[in-house]
Amino acid sequence: MKVKITAGAARGTVAAPPSKSVTHRALIAGALSKRSVIRGFIPSGDAEATLSCLETLGATVEREGDVVAVGSLDPRKIPECTVDCGESGSTLRFLIPLCLLSGNRVTLRGTEKLISRPLDVYEELCRERGFTFEKGPDSVTVAGRLAPGEYSVPMTKSSQFATGLLFALSSAGGGEILIGEEAESTPYVDMTAHVMRRFGVGVQKTARGYEVGGADYRSLDYTVEGDWSNAAFLSALTCVGGTVEVTGLDRESAQGDRVYPALFKDVMNGNAVDVRDCPDLAPVLMSLASFAGGGVITGTGRLRFKESDRAAAMKVELAKFGIACGIGDDSVSISGRLRAPEALLSSHNDHRIAMALSVLCTLTGGEIDGAEAVAKSYPHYWRDLEKLGIGVAYYDAR
């Protein structure tokens, strides 16, 4: 699908969608309880993938609107089965360790792009313990029985490995995760720990990493908070001349991307910003730096491991606006004078690229191909953009 955006200033109030990151964690914690109610479930592609996989693994699932009741998953009794993770890296990396508790073979399928993303931490873990880890072009098959204990988890490519092991070790009897001195995105693991504590599981942050106890998850009525990651794209519209109020955000949230207001202020003032702990903000920060006349973003090395190679994808698309990007090993520099794009823009099948480009299109106008990518985390994004007074027309991409 293509969208054509007409230049205009966004005005109004919009509620932040429920957090995709928190939703994944709440669904898994709820599944490990006897029966929990999760409110604010948004039917994004990634959240749907996690819920579907949990049901296949043995959880009971009931749905009514944006409320999901989930529970009764005993990962020690997961049968031999195949689950579909779609395009969701969180689903894949969070569930692999849980699938290593029953001893049965479990195949986790996904798109070729998903399976090509780094899984080396789990592959090495399985190799060291004699577990099965078979990787094909569109699937990973694992089998083994994780035991309580100490696990080293490098966090230079993704924090999701640590989250997956926290969930698994809590069901295995407890353990400790050592994350190393160069760990990145630790706020995402802190978010996991926060959710697990709400469900009655003891998780402590230590000087070396995280300790988790073996515990039963308590049943809970849990409401998913607003998404700071997606709210950033809405707030960015104010930075480029609009007036947008975003509601439904918890100022005390454990979400790492809650730092975006400070980063927006810095980038708009020409200061360098570091996204080491909040890499999902990089695309929108690159858009704002383009509007502000240039800038430098550091801590960008992990962007190549996302849904797209985000720095490279933004470089291609920003060039259409007359903006030059220099990409280093762990930084991006931006310069040039913004103009209307001279060619059709592409989302690169990446929700955050699509939304970052839309911010600039409210200034210049433009068309984005692959606009349906926003369904991965924010299915109603284009509708909300229209509610803010921006003209959005939809076309078949063919």
KOLLOVO-366466 format. One line per 5 residues: number of its first residue (from 1); for each residue x, y, z of N, C-alpha, C, O. Coordinates in steps of 0.2 Angstrom, whole numbers. Layout:
N
NUM> X/Y/Z/X/Y/Z/X/Y/Z/X/Y/Z  ...;
//
This chain:
398
1> 4/-6/0/0/0/0/4/6/0/9/6/3  2/11/-4/6/18/-4/1/23/0/-5/22/0  4/28/3/0/33/6/3/40/3/9/40/2  -1/44/1/1/51/-1/-1/56/4/-7/57/6  4/59/7/3/64/12/4/71/10/8/73/6;
6> -1/75/11/-1/82/10/2/86/15/0/85/21  6/91/13/9/95/18/4/99/22/0/102/20  6/99/29/1/103/33/4/102/40/7/98/42  2/107/45/3/107/52/-2/103/56/-8/104/55  1/98/59/-3/93/63/-6/97/69/-2/100/73;
11> -12/97/71/-15/100/77/-20/95/80/-24/92/77  -19/95/87/-24/91/91/-21/87/96/-15/88/98  -26/83/99/-24/78/104/-25/71/102/-30/70/99  -20/67/104/-21/60/102/-18/56/107/-13/57/111  -21/50/109/-19/45/114/-13/41/111/-14/38/106;
16> -8/40/115/-3/35/113/-6/28/113/-10/27/117  -4/24/108/-6/17/108/-3/14/113/2/16/116  -6/8/115/-3/4/120/4/1/118/5/0/112  8/1/123/15/-1/122/16/-8/119/14/-13/122  19/-8/113/21/-15/110/25/-19/115/24/-25/116;
21> 31/-15/117/36/-19/121/33/-22/128/34/-27/130  28/-17/131/25/-20/137/20/-25/136/20/-30/140  17/-25/130/12/-30/128/15/-37/128/12/-42/131  21/-37/124/24/-44/124/25/-47/131/24/-53/132  28/-43/135/30/-45/142/24/-47/146/24/-52/149;
26> 19/-43/145/13/-44/149/9/-51/147/7/-54/151  9/-52/141/6/-58/138/10/-64/140/7/-69/142  17/-64/140/21/-70/142/20/-71/150/19/-76/152  20/-65/154/19/-66/161/12/-69/163/12/-73/167  7/-66/159/1/-68/160/0/-75/158/-4/-79/162;
31> 3/-78/153/2/-85/151/5/-89/156/3/-95/157  10/-87/160/14/-91/165/10/-91/171/12/-95/176  5/-87/172/0/-87/178/-5/-92/177/-6/-95/171  -9/-93/182/-15/-97/181/-20/-94/176/-22/-97/171  -22/-88/177/-26/-84/172/-25/-77/173/-27/-74/179;
36> -23/-73/169/-23/-66/170/-26/-62/164/-27/-65/159  -29/-56/166/-32/-52/161/-28/-46/159/-25/-42/163  -27/-46/152/-22/-40/149/-27/-35/146/-30/-37/141  -27/-29/148/-31/-24/145/-27/-19/141/-21/-18/143  -30/-17/135/-26/-13/131/-22/-16/126/-17/-14/123;
41> -24/-22/124/-21/-26/119/-22/-23/112/-28/-22/110  -17/-21/108/-18/-18/102/-16/-23/97/-11/-26/97  -20/-24/92/-19/-30/87/-14/-28/82/-15/-29/76  -8/-27/84/-2/-26/80/1/-33/78/-1/-38/81  4/-33/72/7/-39/70/11/-43/75/11/-49/75;
46> 16/-39/78/20/-42/83/16/-45/89/18/-50/91  11/-41/92/8/-43/97/3/-49/96/3/-54/100  1/-49/90/-3/-55/87/1/-61/87/-1/-67/89  7/-60/85/12/-66/84/13/-69/91/13/-75/91  15/-65/96/16/-68/102/10/-71/105/11/-77/108;
51> 4/-68/105/-2/-72/107/-3/-78/104/-5/-83/107  -2/-79/97/-3/-85/94/2/-90/96/0/-96/97  8/-88/96/13/-93/98/12/-96/105/12/-102/107  10/-91/110/8/-94/117/3/-99/117/3/-104/121  -2/-98/113/-8/-102/113/-6/-109/110/-8/-114/112;
56> -2/-109/105/1/-115/102/5/-119/107/5/-125/107  9/-115/111/13/-118/116/9/-121/122/12/-125/126  3/-120/122/-1/-123/127/-5/-118/132/-9/-120/136  -5/-111/131/-8/-107/135/-16/-106/133/-17/-108/127  -20/-105/138/-27/-104/136/-28/-96/134/-25/-92/138;
61> -32/-95/129/-32/-88/127/-40/-87/126/-43/-90/122  -42/-81/129/-49/-79/127/-48/-71/125/-44/-67/128  -52/-69/120/-52/-62/118/-58/-59/117/-63/-62/115  -59/-53/119/-65/-49/118/-63/-41/117/-61/-38/122  -63/-39/111/-60/-32/110/-53/-31/111/-49/-35/109;
66> -51/-26/116/-44/-25/117/-43/-29/124/-38/-27/127  -47/-33/126/-45/-37/132/-44/-44/131/-47/-48/127  -38/-47/133/-36/-54/132/-35/-57/139/-32/-54/144  -38/-63/140/-37/-67/146/-32/-73/144/-34/-76/139  -27/-74/147/-22/-78/145/-19/-82/151/-18/-78/157;
71> -17/-88/151/-14/-92/157/-13/-99/156/-14/-102/150  -11/-102/161/-11/-110/161/-5/-113/157/-5/-119/155  0/-109/155/6/-111/151/11/-114/156/14/-110/160  12/-120/156/18/-123/159/23/-125/154/23/-130/151  29/-121/154/34/-122/149/37/-129/149/41/-131/145;
76> 37/-132/155/40/-138/156/36/-144/153/39/-149/152  30/-142/150/26/-147/147/24/-145/140/20/-147/137  28/-140/137/27/-138/130/28/-144/125/33/-148/126  23/-146/121/24/-152/117/28/-150/111/30/-145/109  30/-156/107/33/-155/101/28/-151/96/23/-153/95;
81> 30/-145/93/25/-141/89/29/-136/85/35/-136/86  26/-133/81/28/-127/77/24/-121/78/18/-121/78  28/-115/79/24/-109/80/27/-104/75/32/-105/72  23/-99/74/24/-94/69/25/-87/72/21/-84/75  31/-85/72/33/-78/75/32/-73/70/33/-67/71;
86> 30/-74/64/29/-69/59/36/-65/57/41/-67/55  35/-58/59/41/-54/58/43/-51/65/47/-46/65  41/-54/70/43/-51/77/49/-54/80/49/-60/82  54/-50/80/60/-52/84/59/-53/91/62/-57/94  55/-49/94/53/-50/102/50/-57/103/52/-60/107;
91> 45/-59/99/42/-65/99/47/-71/99/47/-75/103  51/-71/94/56/-76/93/61/-76/99/62/-82/102  64/-71/100/69/-71/106/67/-72/113/70/-74/117  61/-69/114/58/-70/121/56/-78/122/56/-80/127  54/-81/116/51/-88/117/56/-93/117/54/-99/119;
96> 61/-92/113/66/-98/112/68/-101/119/68/-107/120  70/-97/124/72/-100/130/66/-104/134/67/-109/137  60/-101/133/54/-105/136/54/-112/133/52/-117/136  55/-112/126/55/-118/122/60/-123/124/60/-129/122  65/-121/128/71/-125/130/70/-127/137/75/-128/141;
101> 63/-128/139/62/-131/146/59/-138/146/59/-141/151  56/-140/141/52/-146/141/56/-152/138/54/-158/139  61/-150/134/65/-156/131/63/-158/125/66/-162/121  57/-156/123/54/-157/116/56/-153/111/58/-147/112  56/-155/105/58/-151/99/52/-146/97/47/-148/96;
106> 54/-140/97/50/-134/95/53/-131/89/59/-128/90  49/-130/84/51/-126/78/48/-119/78/42/-118/79  52/-114/78/49/-107/78/50/-104/71/56/-103/69  45/-103/67/45/-101/60/45/-93/60/43/-90/65  47/-90/55/47/-83/54/49/-81/47/51/-86/43;
111> 49/-75/45/51/-73/38/58/-74/38/62/-74/43  61/-74/32/68/-75/31/72/-69/34/77/-70/37  69/-63/34/73/-57/37/73/-58/44/78/-57/47  68/-61/47/68/-62/55/73/-67/57/77/-66/61  73/-73/53/77/-78/55/85/-76/54/89/-79/57;
116> 86/-71/49/93/-69/48/95/-64/53/101/-63/54  91/-62/58/93/-57/63/97/-61/68/96/-67/69  102/-58/72/106/-62/76/103/-66/81/98/-64/85  105/-72/82/103/-77/87/109/-81/90/108/-86/93  114/-78/89/121/-81/91/121/-83/98/124/-88/100;
121> 118/-79/103/118/-80/110/115/-86/111/118/-90/115  109/-88/108/106/-94/110/109/-100/106/110/-105/109  112/-99/101/115/-104/97/121/-106/101/123/-112/102  125/-102/104/131/-103/108/129/-107/115/132/-112/117  123/-104/118/121/-107/124/119/-115/122/121/-119/126;
126> 116/-116/117/114/-123/115/120/-127/114/120/-133/116  124/-124/110/131/-128/109/134/-130/115/136/-136/116  135/-126/120/139/-127/126/135/-132/130/139/-136/134  129/-133/130/125/-138/134/123/-144/130/119/-148/133  124/-144/124/123/-150/120/115/-150/118/112/-156/117;
131> 112/-145/118/105/-144/116/105/-144/108/110/-143/105  99/-145/106/97/-145/98/96/-137/97/93/-134/100  100/-135/91/99/-128/88/100/-129/81/106/-129/79  94/-130/77/95/-131/70/92/-125/67/86/-123/68  96/-121/63/93/-115/59/93/-116/52/98/-118/49;
136> 87/-114/49/86/-114/42/84/-107/40/85/-103/43  83/-107/33/81/-100/30/75/-97/34/75/-90/34  70/-100/36/64/-97/39/62/-100/45/56/-100/47  67/-104/49/65/-107/55/71/-109/59/76/-109/57  69/-109/66/74/-112/70/71/-117/75/65/-116/77;
141> 74/-123/75/72/-128/79/76/-129/85/82/-130/85  73/-130/91/77/-130/97/74/-136/101/68/-138/101  78/-139/106/76/-144/110/81/-144/116/87/-144/115  79/-145/122/84/-145/128/80/-144/134/74/-142/134  84/-144/140/81/-143/146/85/-138/150/90/-140/153;
146> 84/-132/150/87/-127/154/87/-128/161/82/-130/164  93/-127/164/93/-128/172/94/-122/175/97/-117/172  92/-121/181/94/-115/185/102/-114/185/105/-119/185  104/-108/186/111/-107/186/113/-100/183/109/-95/183  119/-99/181/122/-93/179/123/-93/172/126/-98/169;
151> 121/-88/168/121/-88/161/124/-81/159/122/-76/161  129/-81/154/132/-75/152/128/-73/145/127/-77/141  126/-67/145/122/-65/139/125/-58/137/123/-53/139  129/-58/132/132/-52/129/126/-48/126/121/-51/123  126/-41/127/120/-37/125/123/-32/121/121/-26/121;
156> 127/-34/116/129/-29/111/125/-29/105/126/-24/101  121/-34/104/117/-34/98/109/-33/99/105/-31/96  107/-36/105/100/-35/107/100/-37/115/103/-41/117  95/-33/118/93/-35/125/88/-40/125/87/-43/131  85/-42/120/80/-47/120/82/-54/122/78/-58/125;
161> 89/-56/122/91/-62/124/90/-62/132/88/-67/134  92/-57/135/92/-57/142/85/-57/145/83/-61/150  80/-54/141/73/-54/143/70/-62/142/67/-64/147  72/-65/137/70/-72/136/72/-76/141/69/-81/144  79/-75/143/81/-80/149/78/-78/155/78/-83/160;
166> 77/-72/157/73/-70/163/67/-74/164/66/-77/169  63/-74/158/57/-78/159/58/-85/160/54/-88/164  63/-88/156/64/-95/156/67/-97/163/64/-102/166  71/-93/166/75/-95/172/70/-95/178/70/-99/183  65/-90/177/60/-90/183/56/-96/183/53/-98/188;
171> 55/-99/177/51/-106/177/55/-112/178/53/-117/180  62/-111/177/66/-116/178/69/-117/186/71/-122/188  67/-112/190/70/-112/197/74/-107/199/76/-106/205  76/-102/194/80/-96/196/87/-96/193/89/-101/190  90/-91/193/97/-90/191/99/-83/190/96/-78/193;
176> 105/-82/187/108/-76/187/110/-75/179/113/-79/176  109/-69/177/111/-67/170/117/-62/170/116/-57/173  122/-63/167/128/-59/167/128/-55/161/128/-58/155  128/-49/161/127/-45/154/133/-42/151/133/-39/146  138/-41/155/144/-38/153/145/-31/153/139/-27/154;
181> 151/-28/152/152/-21/153/149/-17/148/148/-11/148  149/-19/142/147/-16/136/139/-17/134/138/-16/128  135/-18/139/128/-20/138/125/-13/135/126/-8/138  120/-14/130/116/-9/128/109/-10/129/107/-16/130  105/-5/129/98/-6/129/96/-9/136/90/-13/136;
186> 99/-8/141/97/-11/148/90/-9/150/87/-12/154  88/-3/148/81/-1/150/76/-6/148/71/-6/151  77/-9/142/72/-14/140/72/-20/145/67/-23/146  78/-22/148/78/-28/152/75/-25/159/71/-29/162  76/-19/161/73/-16/167/65/-16/166/62/-18/171;
191> 63/-15/160/56/-15/159/53/-22/160/48/-23/163  57/-27/158/55/-34/159/55/-36/166/50/-39/169  60/-34/170/60/-35/177/54/-31/180/51/-34/185  52/-25/178/47/-22/181/40/-26/180/36/-26/185  39/-28/174/33/-32/173/33/-39/177/28/-40/180;
196> 38/-42/177/39/-48/181/37/-47/188/34/-51/191  40/-42/191/38/-40/198/31/-39/199/28/-41/204  28/-36/194/20/-35/195/17/-41/195/12/-42/199  19/-47/192/16/-53/192/19/-58/198/18/-64/198  23/-55/202/25/-58/208/31/-62/208/33/-66/213;
201> 35/-61/203/42/-64/202/47/-59/204/48/-54/202  52/-62/209/57/-58/211/63/-57/206/66/-62/204  64/-51/204/70/-50/199/74/-44/202/71/-39/204  80/-45/203/85/-40/206/90/-38/201/93/-42/198  91/-31/200/97/-29/196/103/-29/200/103/-27/206;
206> 109/-32/198/115/-32/202/120/-29/198/120/-26/192  126/-29/201/132/-26/198/134/-30/192/137/-27/187  132/-36/192/134/-40/186/129/-41/181/130/-43/175  123/-40/183/117/-41/178/111/-41/182/108/-37/185  107/-47/182/101/-48/185/100/-55/188/102/-60/185;
211> 97/-55/194/96/-61/197/88/-62/197/84/-58/198  86/-68/196/79/-70/196/77/-76/200/81/-81/200  72/-76/204/71/-82/208/66/-86/204/62/-84/200  65/-92/207/60/-97/204/54/-96/208/53/-96/214  48/-94/204/42/-92/207/36/-94/203/37/-94/197;
216> 30/-94/206/24/-95/202/22/-88/200/22/-83/205  20/-87/194/17/-80/192/10/-80/195/6/-84/194  8/-74/198/2/-73/201/-3/-71/196/-1/-67/191  -9/-72/196/-14/-70/192/-15/-62/193/-15/-60/199  -16/-58/187/-16/-51/188/-21/-48/183/-22/-51/177;
221> -24/-43/185/-28/-39/180/-23/-33/178/-22/-28/182  -21/-33/172/-15/-29/170/-17/-24/164/-20/-27/159  -16/-18/165/-18/-13/159/-11/-11/156/-7/-8/160  -10/-12/150/-4/-10/146/-4/-2/146/-9/1/143  1/1/148/2/8/147/4/10/140/5/6/136;
226> 3/17/139/5/20/133/12/19/130/16/18/135  13/19/124/19/17/121/23/24/120/22/28/115  29/25/123/33/30/122/37/30/116/38/35/112  38/24/113/42/23/107/38/26/101/40/29/97  31/24/101/27/26/95/25/34/97/23/37/92;
231> 24/35/103/22/42/104/27/47/102/25/53/100  33/45/101/39/49/99/37/52/92/39/58/90  34/48/88/33/51/81/27/56/81/27/60/77  22/55/86/17/60/86/20/67/89/18/72/87  24/66/94/27/72/97/32/76/92/33/82/92;
236> 35/72/88/39/75/83/36/80/78/39/84/76  29/79/77/25/83/73/25/90/76/24/95/72  25/91/83/26/97/86/33/101/84/33/107/83  38/97/84/44/99/83/45/102/76/49/107/75  41/100/71/41/102/64/36/107/63/34/109/57;
241> 33/110/68/28/116/66/21/114/68/17/119/68  19/108/71/13/107/73/12/108/80/16/111/84  6/107/82/4/107/90/0/101/92/-6/101/91  4/96/94/1/89/96/2/88/103/8/88/105  -3/86/106/-3/84/113/-4/76/113/-9/74/111;
246> 0/73/116/0/65/117/-2/63/124/1/65/129  -8/60/124/-10/58/131/-9/51/132/-7/47/128  -10/48/138/-9/41/140/-2/39/141/-1/33/141  2/43/143/9/41/144/11/42/152/9/47/155  14/36/154/16/36/161/23/39/162/28/37/160;
251> 23/45/165/30/49/166/35/45/170/41/46/170  32/40/174/37/36/178/38/29/175/40/24/178  36/29/169/37/22/165/44/19/165/49/23/166  44/13/165/51/9/164/53/9/157/59/6/156  49/11/152/51/11/145/57/16/144/57/22/146;
256> 62/13/141/68/17/140/67/23/135/70/28/136  62/22/131/61/28/126/57/34/129/56/39/125  56/34/135/53/40/138/58/45/138/56/51/140  64/44/136/69/50/136/68/54/130/72/59/129  63/53/126/63/56/119/63/64/120/65/67/115;
261> 59/66/124/58/74/124/65/77/125/66/82/122  69/74/129/76/77/130/80/77/124/84/81/122  80/71/121/83/70/115/81/74/109/85/77/105  74/75/109/72/80/104/74/87/105/76/90/100  74/89/111/77/96/112/84/97/110/86/102/107;
266> 88/91/112/95/92/110/96/92/102/100/96/100  93/87/99/94/87/92/91/93/88/94/95/83  86/96/90/84/102/88/88/108/89/88/113/85  92/108/94/97/113/96/104/112/93/109/115/94  105/106/89/111/105/85/116/101/89/122/100/88;
271> 114/98/95/118/94/99/118/87/97/113/84/95  124/83/98/124/76/97/120/73/102/119/74/108  117/67/100/112/63/104/115/56/104/117/54/98  114/52/109/116/45/110/110/41/110/106/42/115  109/36/106/104/31/106/106/24/108/102/19/107;
276> 111/24/111/114/17/113/108/13/117/108/7/116  105/16/122/100/13/126/93/14/123/88/11/126  92/17/117/85/18/114/86/19/107/84/24/104  88/13/104/89/13/97/83/14/92/84/16/87  77/12/95/71/13/91/70/21/89/65/22/85;
281> 73/25/93/72/32/92/76/35/86/75/41/84  81/31/84/85/34/79/82/36/73/84/42/70  77/33/69/74/35/63/71/42/64/72/47/60  67/43/69/64/49/70/69/55/72/68/61/70  74/53/76/79/58/77/83/60/71/85/66/70;
286> 84/56/66/87/57/60/82/62/56/85/66/52  76/61/56/71/65/53/71/72/56/72/77/52  71/73/62/72/79/66/78/83/64/78/89/63  84/79/64/90/82/62/90/85/55/93/90/54  87/82/51/86/84/44/82/91/44/84/95/40;
291> 77/91/48/73/97/48/77/103/51/77/109/49  81/101/56/85/106/60/91/109/57/95/113/59  93/106/51/99/108/47/105/104/48/110/105/45  104/98/52/110/94/52/111/91/60/107/94/64  115/86/61/116/84/67/120/77/67/122/75/62;
296> 122/75/73/125/69/74/122/64/79/120/67/84  121/58/77/118/53/82/123/48/83/125/45/78  124/46/89/129/41/91/126/35/94/120/35/95  129/29/95/126/23/97/122/20/92/117/17/94  124/20/86/119/18/81/121/11/78/118/9/73;
301> 126/8/81/129/2/78/124/-4/77/124/-8/72  119/-4/82/115/-10/82/109/-9/77/105/-13/76  108/-3/73/103/-1/69/103/-6/63/97/-8/60  108/-9/61/108/-14/56/105/-20/57/104/-24/53  104/-22/64/101/-28/66/93/-28/67/90/-32/69;
306> 90/-22/65/83/-21/66/79/-24/60/82/-27/56  72/-22/59/68/-24/54/71/-23/47/70/-26/42  75/-17/47/79/-15/41/86/-13/44/86/-12/50  90/-12/40/97/-9/42/95/-1/42/95/2/37  93/1/48/89/7/48/93/13/46/91/18/43;
311> 100/13/48/104/19/46/104/19/39/104/25/35  106/14/35/106/13/28/100/15/25/100/18/20  94/12/27/88/14/24/86/21/25/84/24/20  87/24/31/86/32/31/90/36/27/88/41/24  97/33/26/101/37/21/98/37/14/98/42/11;
316> 96/31/12/93/31/5/87/36/5/86/39/0  82/35/10/76/39/9/78/47/10/74/51/7  82/49/15/83/56/16/87/59/10/86/65/9  90/55/6/94/58/0/88/60/-5/89/65/-8  82/57/-5/77/60/-9/74/67/-7/71/70/-10;
321> 76/68/0/74/75/2/80/80/2/79/86/4  85/78/-1/91/82/-2/96/82/4/100/86/5  95/77/8/99/77/15/104/71/14/103/66/11  110/73/16/116/68/15/117/65/22/117/68/27  118/58/22/120/55/29/127/52/28/128/48/23;
326> 131/53/33/137/49/33/136/44/39/135/45/45  138/37/37/137/32/42/143/29/44/147/27/40  145/30/50/151/27/53/149/20/57/143/18/56  154/17/60/153/11/64/148/12/69/144/7/70  147/17/72/143/18/78/140/25/78/138/28/84;
331> 140/28/72/137/35/72/134/37/65/136/34/60  130/42/65/127/44/59/127/52/59/125/55/64  130/55/54/130/62/53/125/64/48/125/61/42  122/70/49/117/72/44/118/79/42/119/83/47  117/81/36/118/88/33/114/89/27/112/84/24;
336> 113/95/25/109/97/19/103/101/21/102/103/26  100/103/15/94/107/16/88/104/13/88/101/8  83/103/18/77/99/16/73/102/10/72/108/10  71/97/6/67/99/0/61/94/-1/62/88/2  57/95/-5/52/90/-6/55/84/-10/59/85/-14;
341> 53/78/-8/56/72/-11/55/72/-18/50/73/-21  60/70/-22/60/69/-29/58/62/-32/57/61/-38  57/58/-27/55/51/-29/50/48/-24/50/50/-19  47/42/-26/43/39/-21/47/36/-16/53/33/-17  45/37/-10/48/35/-3/47/28/-2/41/25/-4;
346> 51/24/2/50/17/4/51/16/11/55/19/14  46/12/14/47/11/21/52/5/22/54/4/28  54/2/17/59/-4/18/56/-9/22/59/-13/26  49/-9/22/45/-14/26/47/-13/34/47/-18/37  48/-7/36/50/-6/43/45/0/46/45/5/43;
351> 42/-2/51/37/3/53/40/9/56/37/14/55  45/9/59/48/15/61/51/20/56/52/26/56  53/17/50/55/20/44/49/24/41/50/30/40  44/20/40/38/23/38/35/29/42/34/35/39  35/29/48/33/34/52/38/40/53/36/46/53;
356> 44/38/53/49/44/53/49/48/46/49/54/46  48/45/40/47/48/34/41/52/34/40/58/31  35/50/37/29/54/37/30/60/41/26/65/39  34/61/46/35/67/49/38/72/44/35/78/44  42/70/40/45/75/35/40/77/30/40/82/27;
361> 36/72/28/31/73/23/26/78/25/22/81/21  25/79/31/20/84/34/22/91/32/19/96/32  29/91/31/32/98/29/32/99/21/31/104/19  34/93/18/35/94/11/30/90/6/30/92/0  26/86/9/22/82/5/26/76/3/32/76/3;
366> 23/71/0/26/65/-2/22/59/-2/17/58/1  25/53/-5/22/47/-6/26/42/-3/32/42/-4  23/37/1/27/32/4/25/25/2/19/24/3  29/21/-1/27/14/-3/28/10/3/33/11/7  24/4/4/25/0/10/22/3/16/25/1/21;
371> 17/7/15/15/11/21/11/6/26/11/8/32  10/0/24/6/-5/29/11/-8/34/9/-11/39  17/-6/33/22/-8/38/21/-6/45/23/-9/50  17/0/46/15/2/53/11/-3/57/11/-2/63  8/-7/53/4/-12/57/8/-17/62/5/-20/66;
376> 14/-17/61/19/-21/65/18/-18/73/18/-22/77  17/-12/74/17/-9/80/11/-4/82/9/-3/87  9/-1/76/4/5/77/-1/5/71/0/9/67  -5/0/71/-10/-1/65/-14/5/64/-16/6/58  -15/9/69/-20/15/67/-16/21/66/-19/27/67;
381> -10/21/65/-5/27/64/-8/32/59/-9/38/60  -10/29/53/-12/34/47/-18/37/49/-20/43/47  -23/33/52/-29/36/54/-28/42/59/-32/47/59  -24/40/64/-22/46/69/-19/52/66/-20/57/68  -15/51/61/-12/56/57/-17/61/54/-17/67/54;
386> -22/57/51/-28/61/48/-32/65/53/-34/70/52  -33/62/59/-37/65/65/-33/72/67/-36/76/69  -27/72/66/-23/78/67/-23/83/62/-19/88/62  -27/82/57/-28/86/51/-23/86/45/-23/90/41  -19/80/45/-15/79/39/-18/75/34/-22/70/35;
391> -18/77/28/-21/74/22/-17/67/21/-11/68/19  -21/62/21/-18/55/19/-22/52/15/-28/50/16  -20/50/9/-23/47/4/-20/40/3/-14/39/3  -24/35/1/-22/28/1/-22/25/-6/-27/26/-10  -17/21/-8/-17/19/-15/-14/11/-15/-10/10/-10;
396> -16/8/-20/-13/1/-21/-7/2/-23/-6/6/-28  -2/-2/-21/5/-1/-23/7/-4/-30/12/-2/-33  2/-8/-33/3/-11/-39/3/-5/-45/4/-7/-51;
//
